Amino acid sequence: MASDDAAQARVTQRICDTIKTRIASGLLGPGDKLPSTRALAAEWGISRTTVTAAYEQLIAEGYVETRQGARAQVARGLGPSSPQPTRSASTTMTGQLSAFGRRLAEFPLPSVASAPSLVADFRYGDLSAADFPTLAWRKAVTGVILRRQPRLRYDDPCGSLRLRTALQGYLWRARGLRCEPEQVIVVNGSQQGLDLCARLLLDPEDRAVMENPGYTLARQVFLAAGAQVAPVTVDGEGMRTDSLPDASLAYVTPSHQFPLGGVLSAGRRRELLAWARRTGAHVIEDDYDSEYRFDIAPIPPLQALDGAGRVIYLGTVSKTLSPTLRLGYLVVPKALSEPFAKAKRLADRHAPGLEQEALAELIESGAYERHVRRVRRRNAERRMALLAALSATLGDAVTVVGVEAGLHVVVWLNSVPRHQEENLTVRAHAAGLGVYPVTPLYAPGSAADRPDAAGLVVGYASLDARSIIRGVQILAEVMDTVRRRGEVGR
């Protein structure tokens, strides 16, 4: 149990250091409220006990104060001799931020760097560098440079007409989606697409419904806009649509629910579209990894069934080419084309032109679809290697869901209780294995909607078979250690 205590102490210290840094930088000032223990625990994917220990340490050191019935806040009595935030034109106190800025201050800023010392990193979203079509991309970029007339001016905020036309054809061939180029808005990755949707479709106090568990950054975009986010339970058929509350917006991943992998059934698709028509709500359809279907045929998008102009289709090349490329696209109803074009122009004028033209070249030449077929085969092999390793090494000790599609699975560790999820993650990292808990993907306070076992989101697209097998072996060793120490603790 001593090692368990040490792991908890390290996490407690990281929380303390983060809050002290925010105070020192001026992001938090005297009297500013800290996140509740429940909210911070949910965002970090840790227990409330750990957060409470961190707050108690900060109180003992004089950084934080509390009173009965109120949230913890930065101590008002920080004197000149105490560490004091520096006020300057470039250092703004939280109290001087806008409401939007104060809401953002509640969100953690996680590190995105992957430790190079890891034997295997199951981080979702990473792709293998070997899969990138280097030669085809170089040829496309070179062709664009050679043919392009030099010009120094702003482009269409909606994106290159050539790319939007190429995407129109690709989406029809690959997804059965009909649209006009004027409905396509090229964005800097799907995250900007979500941000534009929130800005245009949500007012403060509006309600947005989304799947639970679901994509954390979508939830944060809606919360930052001042909306109330209503989590909706999911099962094997995707989001439950039988009792949706009135709302201004719904966010769904119908072709491959993130993270649990369910496919929104035909009946629920009809129910969702009928709800949108009845309430006047819009539906964001995030089709983030539809290119990767392994056991079943591709699922037609909601947009193809929408006859009332309520669906906004969101796509990206982050899962097929590279997340560093930052190219995504929205397909919006015709009535929304002009507002989205204006919002995109205010956000950043337009996406980088060279990359847009090169992507258009790939699509027009057929190289993009050949590349997608190739990486689909490679990731199918990685998926089989992962499933075989989990079955051979862990057997009934785990339950794996979401295996029919995508670039990740969720692994429920049947022998490890939920409260040990954080401990297991820390121990795995110390052993050279990157694993990532599922808890942060659930809305705060929704524990009843998930199994009692610890859960991991396991991405495999960046790994070879050897690394996958070794990673599963390390996971088994860590699970055994956590289980045995838990028994000793009892």
Secondary structure, DSSP 8 states (H G I E B T S, - for coil): -HHHHHHHHHHHHHHHHHHHHHHHHTSS-TT-B---HHHHHHHHT--HHHHHHHHHHHHHTTSEE--TTS--EE-TT--TTS-----BTTB--GGGS-HHHHHHTTS--------TT-SEE--TT---GGGS-HHHHHHHHHHHHHH-----S---TT--HHHHHHHHHHHHHHH-----GGGEEEESHHHHHHHHHHHHH--TT-EEEEEES--HHHHHHHHHTT-EEEEEEEETTEE--TT----SEEEE-TTS-TTT-----HHHHHHHHHHHHHHT-EEEEE-TTTT-BSSS-----GGGG-SSS-EEEEEESTTTT-TTS--EEEE--GGGHHHHHHHHHHHHSS--HHHHHHHHHHHHHTHHHHHHHHHHHHHHHHHHHHHHHHHHHTGGGEEEE--SBSSEEEEEEEEEEGGGHHHHHHHHHHTTEE-EESGGGS-TT-GGGS-SEEEEEEE-TT--HHHHHHHHHHHHHHHHHHHHHHHHH-
